[in-house]
Amino acid sequence: MTVLLVLGGARSGKSRYALARAEAMPGDCLFVATAQALDSEMDSRIARHREERGARWRTIEEPVALDSIVRTEARPGRVLLIDCLTLWASNLMMAERDIDGAVDALVMALRQARGPVILVANEVGLGIVPDNALARRFRDVAGTINQAVATCSDEAVFLAAGLPLTLR
């Protein structure tokens, strides 16, 4: 397995599943966090998650340049876990970045990855159509990112209620 995409709703167990899959692999574990501590609640959440991962994990906080991280950090003997693509979508939108270009660059980097990469993303398209343009754009961007990453994944898993369903 080179690229694993782990999808699910909020609190579905997707991050826990991705961590377990990564920890079952030999070698180093590198966690790439796309979350940004923009308030005290998020700061506490990030600190709690870092503690839960334990000493085996090294963490890089990168809200935007995921393609660069994959190109420089993915290698044999190391598993790279990126959590999560949905926050990455939000970060790209808020920074007014070229989303199509960023997605294309990430997909290219994943296709050339020299070691295993696990990516976590929310599946946000299962609910009702949002009532405002920004939320609809976010849903569309997140769905587009998930589809693009799925095209280059060797394996894709959807989680609901902590139960994995293999998609690929």
Steps between C-alpha positions, in 0.01 A plus 500: 500500500636837402194728538205433733201737510288479817160669473212543741275745676584699811580273796474190279830350620696586187799658678523217753485247213771687306726515807459127562582421137810720514618354831469148358769589245870473577714810524451862589162669528459859383171681567421794274242724668307742281307647796582849618452614858294811428329496840557354846260207448687391186832551677388263778369247247830499309701456823277210611533322165879543504519342848275210393730414209792432731877509468525292180350787303676809372264782399524760225239773491435600139169664412555546124813353332415129518662418166837625628469290816419186299790562261755561778378273781348185341764230486558131566503423871265785586123530488357845440152566641326818381200603712295650348425595141174668600679755719751537217210593270388764749857631534537530123168682470577742785846575356340552156741252344470336158311192617514313169876556482551390861295184445685418179834549677394273788380226266827516305700478823290204620554317172875545544510432876799288601331365812155433643261793541169485688257788448193571714201696372142570595228393261286813508271426206259261672273762654263760364609771259633790710291817506777748418751544220815472715387172658402361158840599360675336796301178451588503129871565564519225764326255268729589211809448719372163623430384145841614375687325782288188454617478137858447615433294812591135515241447771198699621300434816178663621422501873160528668449440873862384522444225244712493184353431158757435229429704188817401314 
